[in-house]
Amino acid sequence: MYYIVYKGNCYSTLNVLFSPKLSGSDFFKILELIEFPLKESENVLMKYALTELVSNSVRALHERKRLREVAVDFQVTGNFIKCVITDYAGGFDPAVLPIDINADSRAIDILSDEFQMYREKHSYNRFGIGLVSAKLALDAFHLVFIDGEGKEVSWHGEGSVDGTRITAAKRISRPEKDGEPLAVVRRARRHSIFTKVRINGEEEAYLVDISMKGVRLLCIDRTRVRKDQTITVNVGKIDGMGDGLCFTLRVRWLHREGLFWQIGGEFVRGDDFSTEQLEAILDKIAFDPTQIPGLVVIRGS
């Protein structure tokens, strides 16, 4: 049996609720924490393709001023990794594209008159090949328009649809590993999240886990943090928390994993926040994560 691996845990499904306050490059960093049952080169191709698609959704949400989360749902099904990307950015007129969005990518000619006119129309700021490249990297691709309830509808002009749903799939290409876990160990009141923070007011990092005891942080490429150091971490504004949350941590461990430094820290109890405030934050993450701007919630089963 095959699994999606996220931070050492194995899942059959993995759901990412991605905040449009973050960028496509932030989404790619999340994907770098995920391992699909694919050969290394195909793993990279799939991640680039999905980043292109999610970036398109985020850009459309900003253009329409509809800052609603993008749902990215992964599933191992049969011999495929399936990914469904759903946004409520208002859709687009498929007639303005130089291609039939659901056509076989192998039949697309990027040197055609349609592509050239598209590039000229957009003063060579858009080339029309990002979506084509994403389609070519995948084994299956299908896009539909949806209404506010997520039901499939047809495009009949501006305002006739609420968003898009893309179903993409890649055939599993990696041999099954012996002894892969069959279940995920869950710990009470622990939530897998992803949001930007600052360490000691200057070093950019990501908060990827939080519990009543502490947090796990992620730094890209390098960090000035050291074991047993006491650090402050600033999180963006959270409803009911004024200008944001600042807490003090004692670093218990850190290790390098590929491009990332993972840092584990325990809360140093003080005047930063109360136990009740932390409980309230965990409740918001569990039951209404949209109250926390810029937060990405990741759930697996």
Phi, psi and omega in degrees: 000142183257155183221159167265128182255123177232116181051044174086353177257147182256134183227150169272330175227148177218125184244126180243121174259102192262127181282133177288356174285347175260173185251173176300325179293328175294321178296321179298325179294326174296315180299329179293344176271355184252138175243120176265155178284063182230158171299155187305314182295322180285330173301314181294315180300317180296319181295320177295318180297314181293324177297320177300315183292316179292323177299320177299317179296315180297317179298317179296321178298320179291319180297324180268359182055044177241081186278069178251145185299150173263126179268125179237111187244119179259147178208137170273118182223115183062234180260021184231152163262118180254140177229128178246122181249120183239127174229161177239057183264007176093359178073191181203162178279111182296342182289341182279347179279152179279006182222161166281117190303328183254013180285162176296121184299331182292341181266001184276133179249105183286355176260009182289166178299325180298317179292319180296318178295323179297315180296317180294320180300324182260021176052036178062022171272341175229140185244349176076011184252353179298312180293322178297315179299319179298317180297319182294332181280351185248157177270342178210143181206131177209132180241135175228159173266151183227159174266188184296341179261005179085009180273144182293132178222168179262154177280124177230034180107170182305131179090356183275346179227162179256339182182195181228154172229122178252129173251118181237150181213150177227133180291133178299131186231001181256136177301146179294134180277142177288141173072022177292142182301145179261354182209167179252130177280124181252139178248138184300139174057041176234134187228133177271117184225182180202111178208153182284141176219172173235134178263127180053031174077000186221321185274122181283137179210182178232139174269121186241352177206144176215140176217183179292341183266326184179199184222166169241132180246159180228126175243144182268126171072309182210161177207151176264359181288144178230155179301141180072002176286148173261126184231159172251143181234127179253124177255151180298177184300134177236134180309131178085001183242021178066232183278356180141183184245131175233128179224160181254135181235149166253122184288119181264331179200157170204145177209155181270135177220099184065235180278353191250147165257123175259135186233127176251128182225146176261143177296136170263109186293135180192220182265004184299311182197161181264165175300322180296321178295319179295318176302318181296321178295315179298324177295318180295319178298319184285321191247334180209068185295342180293347177287349183249097184302138177081005182270136172251128179252132183237122181232142180225160176209000000 
